[in-house]
Amino acid sequence: QFQASPIGEPINSLVFHDIDDGDSSNEILCTAVGDSGEIQIWALPSSSSGISDNKASRIATATGVHSDKIISLKTMVLPSGDAKYGEKHVLFSASKDGTFALWDLSNNGGLIVSYHCVDVNDDNTLTCADVSNPTMSGCRFGFDSNNVVSKTKDMVFLGTSEGYVIGYIVKELLQQTATVGRPVPNIR
């Protein structure tokens, strides 16, 4: 066990991710605390001795996107599209304030892209979120077992306080990173 928040501050969401780069394994735990919208990224020891305060170390704080309670943290492994470049380890986060973001866990939680998809001025907030990451669960590098390009798509889904589910294709979100102003891609 280790203290991952100020004493008295609840942890709202957490997710564990193991970055296996072939040479070593880096175990990461991401936590969202309170209503600040900050995400703490922790490096964990990869031994059987357990986790303690002197072994878990905070490697980054992901800030600047969310201004309210984080309602979801999920990890994804995305193919680069070219096997020689490996995979991208990504953290997905969504906040009650209507924002969601993709963070690069291979790069100390650097922001890849963020979007504001719900207008909270209309009392509409995000209430839940999830991801579909079929490339992580068996189709490495976007190819199936027969070396045929997989037609499955990595997606994020957001639930709103008005009862809507919004879905986005991750590849389209990533393609928009070079667009000035980054409009939210078409809803699926």
Phi and psi in degrees as GROMACS dihedral restraints (atoms count N, CA, C in turn):
[ dihedral_restraints ]
;  ai    aj    ak    al  type     phi  dphi    fc
    3     4     5     6     1  -153.6    20    10
    4     5     6     7     1   156.5    20    10
    6     7     8     9     1   -83.5    20    10
    7     8     9    10     1   111.1    20    10
    9    10    11    12     1  -104.4    20    10
   10    11    12    13     1     5.3    20    10
   12    13    14    15     1  -150.9    20    10
   13    14    15    16     1   163.3    20    10
   15    16    17    18     1   -58.7    20    10
   16    17    18    19     1   145.7    20    10
   18    19    20    21     1   -56.8    20    10
   19    20    21    22     1   129.3    20    10
   21    22    23    24     1    94.9    20    10
   22    23    24    25     1   -12.2    20    10
   24    25    26    27     1   -93.1    20    10
   25    26    27    28     1   122.8    20    10
   27    28    29    30     1   -74.5    20    10
   28    29    30    31     1   150.7    20    10
   30    31    32    33     1   -89.9    20    10
   31    32    33    34     1   119.7    20    10
   33    34    35    36     1   -84.6    20    10
   34    35    36    37     1   -32.3    20    10
   36    37    38    39     1  -155.0    20    10
   37    38    39    40     1   147.7    20    10
   39    40    41    42     1  -151.9    20    10
   40    41    42    43     1   156.6    20    10
   42    43    44    45     1  -149.8    20    10
   43    44    45    46     1   139.7    20    10
   45    46    47    48     1  -101.7    20    10
   46    47    48    49     1   143.3    20    10
   48    49    50    51     1  -146.6    20    10
   49    50    51    52     1   137.1    20    10
   51    52    53    54     1  -110.8    20    10
   52    53    54    55     1   112.7    20    10
   54    55    56    57     1   -88.9    20    10
   55    56    57    58     1   104.2    20    10
   57    58    59    60     1  -102.0    20    10
   58    59    60    61     1   103.6    20    10
   60    61    62    63     1   -97.7    20    10
   61    62    63    64     1    15.1    20    10
   63    64    65    66     1    93.2    20    10
   64    65    66    67     1   -38.9    20    10
   66    67    68    69     1   -94.1    20    10
   67    68    69    70     1   -34.1    20    10
   69    70    71    72     1  -152.0    20    10
   70    71    72    73     1   174.4    20    10
   72    73    74    75     1  -123.1    20    10
   73    74    75    76     1   127.5    20    10
   75    76    77    78     1  -115.6    20    10
   76    77    78    79     1   110.0    20    10
   78    79    80    81     1   -89.9    20    10
   79    80    81    82     1   129.5    20    10
   81    82    83    84     1  -126.1    20    10
   82    83    84    85     1   140.5    20    10
   84    85    86    87     1  -123.3    20    10
   85    86    87    88     1   129.7    20    10
   87    88    89    90     1  -111.3    20    10
   88    89    90    91     1   133.5    20    10
   90    91    92    93     1  -129.1    20    10
   91    92    93    94     1   145.1    20    10
   93    94    95    96     1  -118.9    20    10
   94    95    96    97     1   128.4    20    10
   96    97    98    99     1  -120.7    20    10
   97    98    99   100     1   137.3    20    10
   99   100   101   102     1    59.6    20    10
  100   101   102   103     1  -149.9    20    10
  102   103   104   105     1  -108.9    20    10
  103   104   105   106     1    15.4    20    10
  105   106   107   108     1   -75.9    20    10
  106   107   108   109     1   -24.2    20    10
  108   109   110   111     1    83.4    20    10
  109   110   111   112     1     4.0    20    10
  111   112   113   114     1   -86.7    20    10
  112   113   114   115     1   147.7    20    10
  114   115   116   117     1  -121.2    20    10
  115   116   117   118     1   126.5    20    10
  117   118   119   120     1   -96.1    20    10
  118   119   120   121     1   135.0    20    10
  120   121   122   123     1  -114.9    20    10
  121   122   123   124     1   121.0    20    10
  123   124   125   126     1  -113.7    20    10
  124   125   126   127     1   137.9    20    10
  126   127   128   129     1   -92.4    20    10
  127   128   129   130     1   131.5    20    10
  129   130   131   132     1  -110.8    20    10
  130   131   132   133     1   149.1    20    10
  132   133   134   135     1   -68.1    20    10
  133   134   135   136     1   144.8    20    10
  135   136   137   138     1  -106.6    20    10
  136   137   138   139     1    56.9    20    10
  138   139   140   141     1  -129.8    20    10
  139   140   141   142     1   167.3    20    10
  141   142   143   144     1   -83.9    20    10
  142   143   144   145     1     3.8    20    10
  144   145   146   147     1   -76.3    20    10
  145   146   147   148     1    -6.5    20    10
  147   148   149   150     1    92.1    20    10
  148   149   150   151     1   174.9    20    10
  150   151   152   153     1  -104.5    20    10
  151   152   153   154     1   134.4    20    10
  153   154   155   156     1  -140.1    20    10
  154   155   156   157     1   167.5    20    10
  156   157   158   159     1   -54.8    20    10
  157   158   159   160     1   -34.4    20    10
  159   160   161   162     1   -86.6    20    10
  160   161   162   163     1    -1.3    20    10
  162   163   164   165     1  -113.0    20    10
  163   164   165   166     1   -31.2    20    10
  165   166   167   168     1   -79.5    20    10
  166   167   168   169     1   135.1    20    10
  168   169   170   171     1  -133.7    20    10
  169   170   171   172     1   135.1    20    10
  171   172   173   174     1   -74.5    20    10
  172   173   174   175     1   123.7    20    10
  174   175   176   177     1  -102.2    20    10
  175   176   177   178     1   -18.5    20    10
  177   178   179   180     1  -166.1    20    10
  178   179   180   181     1   159.5    20    10
  180   181   182   183     1  -124.7    20    10
  181   182   183   184     1   119.1    20    10
  183   184   185   186     1   -89.2    20    10
  184   185   186   187     1   116.0    20    10
  186   187   188   189     1  -136.7    20    10
  187   188   189   190     1   173.9    20    10
  189   190   191   192     1    94.0    20    10
  190   191   192   193     1    -0.5    20    10
  192   193   194   195     1  -114.0    20    10
  193   194   195   196     1   -54.2    20    10
  195   196   197   198     1   -94.4    20    10
  196   197   198   199     1   141.0    20    10
  198   199   200   201     1  -119.0    20    10
  199   200   201   202     1     9.0    20    10
  201   202   203   204     1  -144.0    20    10
  202   203   204   205     1  -176.5    20    10
  204   205   206   207     1   -54.3    20    10
  205   206   207   208     1   132.2    20    10
  207   208   209   210     1   -74.8    20    10
  208   209   210   211     1   127.7    20    10
  210   211   212   213     1  -103.8    20    10
  211   212   213   214     1   -11.0    20    10
  213   214   215   216     1  -159.1    20    10
  214   215   216   217     1   137.5    20    10
  216   217   218   219     1  -129.0    20    10
  217   218   219   220     1   129.2    20    10
  219   220   221   222     1  -141.6    20    10
  220   221   222   223     1   150.5    20    10
  222   223   224   225     1  -110.2    20    10
  223   224   225   226     1   152.5    20    10
  225   226   227   228     1  -138.4    20    10
  226   227   228   229     1   150.4    20    10
  228   229   230   231     1  -116.6    20    10
  229   230   231   232     1   117.6    20    10
  231   232   233   234     1  -109.8    20    10
  232   233   234   235     1   138.5    20    10
  234   235   236   237     1   -72.7    20    10
  235   236   237   238     1   148.0    20    10
  237   238   239   240     1   -78.8    20    10
  238   239   240   241     1   -16.2    20    10
  240   241   242   243     1    95.7    20    10
  241   242   243   244     1   -14.4    20    10
  243   244   245   246     1  -138.3    20    10
  244   245   246   247     1   116.4    20    10
  246   247   248   249     1   -54.0    20    10
  247   248   249   250     1   -30.7    20    10
  249   250   251   252     1   -70.7    20    10
  250   251   252   253     1   -15.9    20    10
  252   253   254   255     1   -97.9    20    10
  253   254   255   256     1    -1.3    20    10
  255   256   257   258     1    72.4    20    10
  256   257   258   259     1  -151.6    20    10
  258   259   260   261     1  -116.1    20    10
  259   260   261   262     1   158.9    20    10
  261   262   263   264     1  -109.6    20    10
  262   263   264   265     1   124.7    20    10
  264   265   266   267     1   -93.4    20    10
  265   266   267   268     1   118.8    20    10
  267   268   269   270     1  -124.5    20    10
  268   269   270   271     1   139.4    20    10
  270   271   272   273     1  -102.9    20    10
  271   272   273   274     1   128.3    20    10
  273   274   275   276     1  -101.1    20    10
  274   275   276   277     1   133.2    20    10
  276   277   278   279     1  -133.2    20    10
  277   278   279   280     1   147.0    20    10
  279   280   281   282     1  -138.1    20    10
  280   281   282   283     1   144.5    20    10
  282   283   284   285     1  -124.0    20    10
  283   284   285   286     1   154.5    20    10
  285   286   287   288     1   -56.1    20    10
  286   287   288   289     1   -26.3    20    10
  288   289   290   291     1   -73.8    20    10
  289   290   291   292     1     1.5    20    10
  291   292   293   294     1    94.2    20    10
  292   293   294   295     1     7.3    20    10
  294   295   296   297     1  -105.0    20    10
  295   296   297   298     1   152.0    20    10
  297   298   299   300     1  -141.1    20    10
  298   299   300   301     1   157.2    20    10
  300   301   302   303     1  -148.9    20    10
  301   302   303   304     1   158.2    20    10
  303   304   305   306     1  -118.4    20    10
  304   305   306   307     1   129.7    20    10
  306   307   308   309     1  -120.6    20    10
  307   308   309   310     1   144.5    20    10
  309   310   311   312     1   -90.8    20    10
  310   311   312   313     1   102.4    20    10
  312   313   314   315     1   -70.3    20    10
  313   314   315   316     1   -21.9    20    10
  315   316   317   318     1   -75.4    20    10
  316   317   318   319     1   -12.3    20    10
  318   319   320   321     1  -125.8    20    10
  319   320   321   322     1    50.5    20    10
  321   322   323   324     1    51.8    20    10
  322   323   324   325     1    33.8    20    10
  324   325   326   327     1    78.1    20    10
  325   326   327   328     1    23.0    20    10
  327   328   329   330     1   -61.8    20    10
  328   329   330   331     1   141.7    20    10
  330   331   332   333     1   -68.3    20    10
  331   332   333   334     1   128.7    20    10
  333   334   335   336     1   -92.4    20    10
  334   335   336   337     1   -53.3    20    10
  336   337   338   339     1  -161.6    20    10
  337   338   339   340     1   150.4    20    10
  339   340   341   342     1  -139.8    20    10
  340   341   342   343     1   154.4    20    10
  342   343   344   345     1  -139.9    20    10
  343   344   345   346     1   150.9    20    10
  345   346   347   348     1  -111.7    20    10
  346   347   348   349     1   110.3    20    10
  348   349   350   351     1  -111.8    20    10
  349   350   351   352     1    -9.4    20    10
  351   352   353   354     1  -130.8    20    10
  352   353   354   355     1   133.2    20    10
  354   355   356   357     1   -85.4    20    10
  355   356   357   358     1   102.4    20    10
  357   358   359   360     1   -72.6    20    10
  358   359   360   361     1   -12.3    20    10
  360   361   362   363     1   -66.2    20    10
  361   362   363   364     1   -20.7    20    10
  363   364   365   366     1   -92.4    20    10
  364   365   366   367     1    18.1    20    10
  366   367   368   369     1    60.6    20    10
  367   368   369   370     1    21.9    20    10
  369   370   371   372     1  -100.9    20    10
  370   371   372   373     1   124.3    20    10
  372   373   374   375     1  -127.0    20    10
  373   374   375   376     1   164.8    20    10
  375   376   377   378     1   -82.0    20    10
  376   377   378   379     1   136.2    20    10
  378   379   380   381     1  -115.7    20    10
  379   380   381   382     1   -23.6    20    10
  381   382   383   384     1  -161.0    20    10
  382   383   384   385     1   164.7    20    10
  384   385   386   387     1  -159.7    20    10
  385   386   387   388     1   156.1    20    10
  387   388   389   390     1  -153.6    20    10
  388   389   390   391     1   170.1    20    10
  390   391   392   393     1  -128.8    20    10
  391   392   393   394     1   153.1    20    10
  393   394   395   396     1  -116.4    20    10
  394   395   396   397     1   118.9    20    10
  396   397   398   399     1  -128.6    20    10
  397   398   399   400     1    66.9    20    10
  399   400   401   402     1   -63.9    20    10
  400   401   402   403     1   -25.6    20    10
  402   403   404   405     1   -69.5    20    10
  403   404   405   406     1   -23.1    20    10
  405   406   407   408     1   -77.3    20    10
  406   407   408   409     1   -29.6    20    10
  408   409   410   411     1  -101.3    20    10
  409   410   411   412     1    37.7    20    10
  411   412   413   414     1   140.0    20    10
  412   413   414   415     1   -22.2    20    10
  414   415   416   417     1  -105.8    20    10
  415   416   417   418     1    69.7    20    10
  417   418   419   420     1   -60.0    20    10
  418   419   420   421     1   138.3    20    10
  420   421   422   423     1    60.9    20    10
  421   422   423   424     1    16.7    20    10
  423   424   425   426     1    83.3    20    10
  424   425   426   427     1    11.1    20    10
  426   427   428   429     1  -116.9    20    10
  427   428   429   430     1   144.7    20    10
  429   430   431   432     1   -85.4    20    10
  430   431   432   433     1  -174.6    20    10
  432   433   434   435     1   -64.8    20    10
  433   434   435   436     1   -17.4    20    10
  435   436   437   438     1   -98.5    20    10
  436   437   438   439     1    15.3    20    10
  438   439   440   441     1    60.3    20    10
  439   440   441   442     1    31.0    20    10
  441   442   443   444     1  -103.1    20    10
  442   443   444   445     1   136.8    20    10
  444   445   446   447     1   -58.7    20    10
  445   446   447   448     1   129.0    20    10
  447   448   449   450     1   -71.4    20    10
  448   449   450   451     1   139.6    20    10
  450   451   452   453     1   -94.0    20    10
  451   452   453   454     1     0.6    20    10
  453   454   455   456     1   -75.2    20    10
  454   455   456   457     1   152.2    20    10
  456   457   458   459     1  -123.2    20    10
  457   458   459   460     1   139.1    20    10
  459   460   461   462     1   -76.3    20    10
  460   461   462   463     1   131.1    20    10
  462   463   464   465     1  -137.4    20    10
  463   464   465   466     1   157.0    20    10
  465   466   467   468     1  -117.8    20    10
  466   467   468   469     1   143.7    20    10
  468   469   470   471     1  -126.6    20    10
  469   470   471   472     1   136.9    20    10
  471   472   473   474     1  -126.0    20    10
  472   473   474   475     1   133.1    20    10
  474   475   476   477     1  -104.4    20    10
  475   476   477   478     1   138.5    20    10
  477   478   479   480     1  -110.3    20    10
  478   479   480   481     1   163.6    20    10
  480   481   482   483     1   -70.2    20    10
  481   482   483   484     1   -12.9    20    10
  483   484   485   486     1   -95.7    20    10
  484   485   486   487     1     7.0    20    10
  486   487   488   489     1    91.1    20    10
  487   488   489   490     1     9.1    20    10
  489   490   491   492     1   -92.8    20    10
  490   491   492   493     1   149.6    20    10
  492   493   494   495     1  -112.8    20    10
  493   494   495   496     1   128.2    20    10
  495   496   497   498     1  -113.6    20    10
  496   497   498   499     1   134.0    20    10
  498   499   500   501     1  -126.1    20    10
  499   500   501   502     1   142.3    20    10
  501   502   503   504     1  -132.5    20    10
  502   503   504   505     1   143.8    20    10
  504   505   506   507     1   -85.0    20    10
  505   506   507   508     1   124.6    20    10
  507   508   509   510     1   -59.4    20    10
  508   509   510   511     1   -41.0    20    10
  510   511   512   513     1   -57.5    20    10
  511   512   513   514     1   -39.6    20    10
  513   514   515   516     1   -68.3    20    10
  514   515   516   517     1   -37.1    20    10
  516   517   518   519     1   -62.2    20    10
  517   518   519   520     1   -43.0    20    10
  519   520   521   522     1   -69.4    20    10
  520   521   522   523     1   -33.2    20    10
  522   523   524   525     1   -68.3    20    10
  523   524   525   526     1   -24.1    20    10
  525   526   527   528     1   -80.9    20    10
  526   527   528   529     1    -6.9    20    10
  528   529   530   531     1   -61.6    20    10
  529   530   531   532     1   -26.0    20    10
  531   532   533   534     1   -87.3    20    10
  532   533   534   535     1    -6.7    20    10
  534   535   536   537     1   -82.1    20    10
  535   536   537   538     1   129.3    20    10
  537   538   539   540     1   -67.9    20    10
  538   539   540   541     1   131.3    20    10
  540   541   542   543     1    83.1    20    10
  541   542   543   544     1   -15.3    20    10
  543   544   545   546     1    34.9    20    10
  544   545   546   547     1    76.7    20    10
  546   547   548   549     1   -65.7    20    10
  547   548   549   550     1   150.5    20    10
  549   550   551   552     1   -65.7    20    10
  550   551   552   553     1   130.0    20    10
  552   553   554   555     1   -60.5    20    10
  553   554   555   556     1   167.1    20    10
  555   556   557   558     1   -54.9    20    10
  556   557   558   559     1   139.2    20    10
  558   559   560   561     1   -73.9    20    10
  559   560   561   562     1   138.4    20    10
